[in-house]
C-alpha cells in the first residue's frame, strides 16, 4: 500500500478518489522545441509525495532536474539541456554539453581528465552521457496495492575496430515514494577484452547545498587530488557560501560499508530539515570521488561513486594497475538508491 497524506491507501481506495492516477503520480513523455536542446525527449516523473524528476532519453537516461516539495535538489549548469548532436568529444569539450542535473553518467570505458591511452585520445569523462538511449519504454502499473513507475532503455557505445559496450538502464519509483532506484547492467558485447570505467556523477546544488550543509560519509581513507584539494582536506565535509575565484577541490574517498556491504552517503541541510541519502553496494563501486566547487554560479557538490580509484583518467588507471577489464560477454551490475529524508 502507498502511504501518502498521513495514511495508507489500497488500490481500490485510490481509484475511487481520482479519475486518472496522473492526478497524483505518473510519467509523461515530452520533447524540447527550442535552442540547443531541440529534439531532446524527456520523461517527467512525479510520485505524489512531492518528489519529481526528469529523465533524459537523448542523454543515456540521465536525470536532469529533481525537486522535492518545490525544493531543487540538483545543480543545473549554465549550459542547460543540450542535444548530443552538439557534443564535442575532444579535450574538455564535454563541458560544453554538461548541463549538470541530478545524475550524469561517465564512462563506459573512461572517466576523468583527457588523456591518451593505447593510442586513443580520450576526452573528459567519456562518451556515454552524450549517447541517446534506444529500446525505450515507460510504464505505470499496479502490482497488487502498489502503483509502480518505470523508465527503461539501452545505450550502446561502439565503434568499428573498437569497443562494443551496452548499458541497460532502469529507473524506477512508485506512487507516494520519496526515492529513486537506478539499476544498470554493462555488457561487453564485443569479442575482445575492453576497459570498463564507470562513474555516477551526482550533482547537488542550492538550496540543498549551502554553508550549513554537511556531507556525512564514513571513510577508511581520503586523498586529495592536488595541492588545491590538499589545502581543503580538513574541511571536505563542510561548505562555504559562493566564493569569488574559488578553485575546485577533488577528493578520493574509500568508504566504509555496513555489515550488508552497503555504503551510505548523506547530504544534510539542517536549515531545510532535509537530507538526501545515497545507498549502493561497495563491492560494485568501492570508491567515491567528491567534487567540491564553491564558485559563484558554479556552486555545486559532486558525489561520484566509481568502480576504480582513478583520478587521472584511463591512462593513469592502466599505469597504476587498477583498470577494470570486461571480457567478451562479461557484464557488471550496479544498483543505487536515492532517498529524500525529511
C-alpha positions as CSV (number, residue, x, y, z in Angstrom):
1,X,0.0,0.0,0.0
2,X,1.2,3.5,-0.8
3,X,1.5,5.8,2.2
4,X,0.5,9.3,1.4
5,X,-1.4,12.2,3.0
6,X,-0.8,10.7,6.5
7,X,-2.5,7.3,5.8
8,X,-2.1,4.2,3.8
9,X,-4.2,3.6,0.7
10,X,-5.3,0.5,-1.2
11,X,-5.7,0.3,-4.9
12,X,-9.4,0.3,-4.6
13,X,-9.4,3.5,-2.4
14,X,-7.2,5.3,-4.9
15,X,-9.3,4.5,-8.0
16,X,-12.5,5.6,-6.1
17,X,-11.0,9.0,-5.4
18,X,-9.5,10.0,-8.8
19,X,-10.5,9.8,-12.4
20,X,-6.9,9.1,-13.5
21,X,-3.8,8.3,-11.5
22,X,-1.9,11.1,-13.2
23,X,-3.9,13.3,-10.9
24,X,-1.5,12.0,-8.2
25,X,1.5,10.3,-9.9
26,X,2.7,9.4,-13.3
27,X,5.2,9.7,-16.2
28,X,4.8,12.0,-19.2
29,X,7.0,12.0,-22.4
30,X,7.8,15.5,-23.5
31,X,10.1,17.0,-26.2
32,X,12.1,20.2,-26.2
33,X,11.3,22.5,-29.1
34,X,13.9,25.3,-28.7
35,X,17.6,26.1,-28.6
36,X,20.4,23.5,-28.3
37,X,18.0,21.1,-26.6
38,X,15.6,21.0,-29.6
39,X,14.6,17.4,-30.3
40,X,15.5,16.1,-26.9
41,X,12.9,13.8,-25.4
42,X,12.4,13.5,-21.7
43,X,10.3,11.6,-19.2
44,X,8.8,13.8,-16.5
45,X,8.1,11.7,-13.4
46,X,6.2,12.6,-10.3
47,X,5.3,10.4,-7.4
48,X,2.7,12.4,-5.4
49,X,5.0,12.7,-2.3
50,X,6.5,15.9,-3.7
51,X,9.3,14.1,-5.5
52,X,9.6,14.9,-9.2
53,X,12.4,14.4,-11.7
54,X,13.3,14.4,-15.4
55,X,14.9,11.5,-17.3
56,X,16.7,12.5,-20.5
57,X,16.2,10.0,-23.3
58,X,18.8,11.6,-25.6
59,X,21.4,11.6,-22.8
60,X,21.8,7.9,-21.6
61,X,18.7,8.2,-19.4
62,X,20.5,10.5,-17.1
63,X,18.4,12.6,-14.6
64,X,18.3,16.3,-15.0
65,X,16.1,18.5,-12.8
66,X,14.9,17.0,-9.5
67,X,12.7,18.6,-6.8
68,X,11.1,17.7,-3.5
69,X,8.1,19.7,-2.4
70,X,9.3,22.6,-4.5
71,X,12.9,22.4,-3.3
72,X,15.5,21.9,-6.0
73,X,18.0,19.1,-5.1
74,X,20.1,19.2,-8.3
75,X,22.6,21.8,-9.7
76,X,22.0,22.9,-13.2
77,X,24.8,24.3,-15.2
78,X,24.7,27.5,-17.5
79,X,24.8,25.1,-20.5
80,X,21.2,23.8,-20.0
81,X,19.9,20.6,-21.6
82,X,21.8,20.0,-24.8
83,X,21.2,17.6,-27.7
84,X,24.0,15.2,-28.1
85,X,24.5,16.4,-31.7
86,X,26.3,19.3,-30.1
87,X,28.8,17.1,-28.3
88,X,32.4,18.0,-28.6
89,X,34.4,14.9,-27.6
90,X,38.0,16.4,-27.8
91,X,39.8,17.5,-24.7
92,X,37.5,19.5,-22.3
93,X,34.7,19.8,-24.9
94,X,32.5,17.6,-22.7
95,X,31.9,20.7,-20.6
96,X,30.1,22.4,-23.4
97,X,27.3,19.9,-23.2
98,X,27.4,19.3,-19.4
99,X,24.1,20.5,-18.2
100,X,24.6,19.3,-14.7
101,X,21.4,17.7,-13.3
102,X,21.0,15.2,-10.6
103,X,22.9,12.4,-12.4
104,X,25.3,12.4,-15.3
105,X,26.8,9.0,-16.2
106,X,30.6,9.0,-17.0
107,X,32.2,6.1,-18.9
108,X,31.7,3.5,-20.1
109,X,35.4,2.9,-20.7
110,X,36.9,6.2,-19.3
111,X,36.2,8.9,-16.8
112,X,38.4,11.7,-15.5
113,X,40.6,14.2,-17.4
114,X,41.5,14.0,-21.1
115,X,44.3,11.6,-21.8
116,X,45.8,9.3,-24.4
117,X,45.6,5.5,-23.7
118,X,46.7,2.7,-26.0
119,X,46.9,5.2,-28.9
120,X,43.4,6.5,-28.4
121,X,42.7,10.1,-27.5
122,X,40.0,10.3,-24.7
123,X,38.1,13.4,-23.8
124,X,36.9,14.4,-20.4
125,X,34.6,11.8,-18.7
126,X,34.0,9.6,-21.7
127,X,31.1,9.4,-24.2
128,X,28.2,7.7,-22.7
129,X,26.3,10.7,-21.3
130,X,26.1,12.1,-24.9
131,X,24.6,8.9,-26.4
132,X,20.9,8.6,-27.0
133,X,19.0,5.6,-25.5
134,X,17.1,3.2,-27.6
135,X,14.6,0.4,-26.9
136,X,12.9,3.0,-24.7
137,X,9.9,2.1,-22.5
138,X,8.0,3.8,-19.8
139,X,5.1,2.4,-17.8
140,X,3.0,2.8,-14.8
141,X,1.1,-0.2,-13.5
142,X,-0.5,-1.8,-10.4
143,X,1.4,-4.6,-8.6
144,X,-1.2,-5.5,-6.0
145,X,-1.8,-2.4,-4.0
146,X,1.5,-0.8,-5.2
147,X,1.5,1.6,-8.2
148,X,4.9,1.5,-9.8
149,X,6.6,3.9,-12.2
150,X,9.5,2.9,-14.5
151,X,11.6,4.2,-17.4
152,X,14.0,1.9,-19.1
153,X,16.2,1.7,-22.2
154,X,19.6,0.7,-23.7
155,X,22.6,2.8,-24.5
156,X,25.3,1.4,-26.8
157,X,28.9,2.7,-27.0
158,X,30.5,1.2,-30.0
159,X,32.8,1.8,-33.0
160,X,34.3,-0.2,-35.9
161,X,37.6,-1.7,-34.8
162,X,36.8,-0.7,-31.2
163,X,34.6,-1.3,-28.2
164,X,31.0,-2.7,-28.2
165,X,29.6,-1.9,-24.8
166,X,25.9,-2.0,-23.9
167,X,24.3,-0.2,-20.9
168,X,20.9,-1.5,-19.9
169,X,19.3,1.0,-17.5
170,X,16.1,1.0,-15.5
171,X,15.0,4.0,-13.3
172,X,12.0,3.3,-11.0
173,X,9.9,4.7,-8.2
174,X,6.3,4.5,-7.2
175,X,3.1,6.2,-6.0
176,X,3.8,8.0,-2.8
177,X,7.5,7.2,-2.9
178,X,10.3,9.6,-1.9
179,X,13.1,7.5,-3.5
180,X,14.6,6.7,-7.0
181,X,16.1,3.4,-7.9
182,X,18.8,3.3,-10.6
183,X,19.6,-0.2,-11.9
184,X,22.3,-0.7,-14.5
185,X,23.9,-3.6,-16.4
186,X,27.0,-3.0,-18.6
187,X,27.9,-5.8,-21.0
188,X,30.8,-6.3,-23.3
189,X,29.1,-7.5,-26.5
190,X,32.4,-7.4,-28.4
191,X,34.9,-10.2,-29.0
192,X,37.9,-8.8,-27.3
193,X,38.5,-7.6,-23.7
194,X,37.9,-3.9,-23.2
195,X,38.4,-1.4,-20.3
196,X,35.3,-0.6,-18.3
197,X,35.3,2.6,-16.1
198,X,32.1,3.8,-14.5
199,X,31.3,6.9,-12.6
200,X,27.9,8.1,-11.3
201,X,28.3,11.9,-11.2
202,X,25.6,13.2,-8.9
203,X,25.4,17.0,-8.8
204,X,23.8,18.6,-5.8
205,X,23.0,22.4,-5.6
206,X,21.3,25.2,-3.8
207,X,19.1,25.3,-1.8
208,X,20.0,21.8,-0.6
209,X,23.6,22.9,-0.7
210,X,24.6,26.0,1.3
211,X,27.0,26.9,4.1
212,X,25.0,24.9,6.6
213,X,25.0,21.7,4.6
214,X,27.0,18.7,5.9
215,X,28.3,15.7,3.9
216,X,28.1,12.5,6.0
217,X,30.3,9.7,4.8
218,X,32.3,7.2,6.9
219,X,35.7,6.7,5.2
220,X,38.7,4.5,5.6
221,X,40.9,6.9,3.8
222,X,40.6,10.3,2.0
223,X,43.1,11.5,-0.5
224,X,43.4,15.0,-2.1
225,X,43.8,15.1,-5.9
226,X,46.3,18.0,-5.9
227,X,47.7,20.9,-3.9
228,X,44.4,22.9,-4.1
229,X,42.5,20.0,-2.6
230,X,45.2,19.3,0.0
231,X,44.6,22.8,1.4
232,X,40.9,22.0,2.0
233,X,41.4,18.4,3.1
234,X,40.4,19.1,6.7
235,X,37.1,20.7,5.6
236,X,36.0,18.3,2.9
237,X,32.6,17.6,4.6
238,X,31.8,21.3,5.1
239,X,30.8,24.0,2.7
240,X,31.2,27.7,2.1
241,X,29.0,30.4,0.6
242,X,29.6,31.2,-3.1
243,X,33.1,32.4,-3.3
244,X,34.7,34.6,-6.0
245,X,37.7,33.0,-7.6
246,X,37.2,29.6,-5.9
247,X,39.1,26.8,-7.4
248,X,37.6,23.3,-7.5
249,X,38.7,20.7,-4.9
250,X,38.6,17.0,-5.7
251,X,38.9,14.2,-3.1
252,X,39.0,10.4,-3.4
253,X,37.3,8.5,-0.6
254,X,37.5,4.9,0.4
255,X,34.1,4.5,2.1
256,X,33.2,2.2,5.0
257,X,30.4,-0.3,4.2
258,X,27.9,-1.6,6.8
259,X,27.5,-5.3,7.7
260,X,25.5,-5.8,4.5
261,X,28.1,-4.3,2.3
262,X,26.1,-1.0,1.7
263,X,27.7,2.4,1.6
264,X,25.6,5.4,2.8
265,X,26.2,8.9,1.8
266,X,24.0,11.7,3.2
267,X,23.8,15.4,2.2
268,X,22.0,17.1,5.1
269,X,20.7,20.6,5.3
270,X,19.5,21.3,8.9
271,X,18.0,24.7,8.0
272,X,15.7,23.0,5.5
273,X,15.3,19.9,7.7
274,X,16.1,17.9,4.6
275,X,18.5,15.1,3.8
276,X,19.3,13.3,0.6
277,X,20.7,9.8,1.1
278,X,22.5,7.7,-1.5
279,X,22.9,4.0,-0.9
280,X,24.8,1.4,-3.0
281,X,26.9,-1.7,-2.9
282,X,30.6,-1.2,-2.1
283,X,31.7,-4.3,-4.0
284,X,30.4,-2.8,-7.2
285,X,31.5,0.8,-6.5
286,X,34.4,0.6,-4.0
287,X,35.5,4.3,-4.2
288,X,33.8,7.7,-4.2
289,X,35.1,10.9,-5.8
290,X,34.0,14.2,-4.3
291,X,33.9,17.3,-6.4
292,X,33.7,20.4,-4.3
293,X,33.1,23.6,-6.2
294,X,32.1,26.7,-4.2
295,X,32.3,29.3,-7.0
296,X,29.8,31.9,-8.0
297,X,27.2,30.3,-10.3
298,X,29.3,27.1,-10.2
299,X,28.1,26.3,-6.7
300,X,27.9,22.5,-6.7
301,X,28.8,19.4,-4.8
302,X,29.6,16.3,-6.9
303,X,29.1,12.9,-5.1
304,X,30.5,10.4,-7.5
305,X,30.7,6.6,-6.8
306,X,33.2,4.9,-9.1
307,X,34.4,1.4,-9.9
308,X,38.1,2.1,-9.7
309,X,40.4,4.6,-7.8
310,X,41.3,6.7,-10.9
311,X,41.6,10.5,-10.7
312,X,43.8,10.8,-13.8
313,X,41.8,9.0,-16.5
314,X,42.2,5.7,-18.2
315,X,45.9,6.1,-18.8
316,X,46.5,6.7,-15.2
317,X,44.4,3.7,-14.2
318,X,46.3,1.5,-16.5
319,X,49.6,2.7,-15.3
320,X,48.6,2.2,-11.7
321,X,47.3,-1.4,-12.4
322,X,43.7,-0.6,-11.3
323,X,42.0,-0.5,-14.7
324,X,38.9,-2.8,-14.8
325,X,38.6,-5.0,-17.8
326,X,35.4,-6.6,-19.2
327,X,36.0,-9.9,-21.0
328,X,33.9,-10.7,-24.1
329,X,30.3,-11.5,-22.9
330,X,31.1,-10.4,-19.3
331,X,28.9,-7.9,-17.5
332,X,28.8,-5.7,-14.4
333,X,25.7,-4.7,-12.4
334,X,25.1,-1.5,-10.4
335,X,22.2,-0.5,-8.2
336,X,21.9,2.8,-6.5
337,X,19.0,4.3,-4.4
338,X,18.4,8.0,-3.8
339,X,16.1,8.8,-1.0
340,X,14.8,12.1,0.4
341,X,14.5,12.1,4.2
342,X,12.6,15.0,5.8
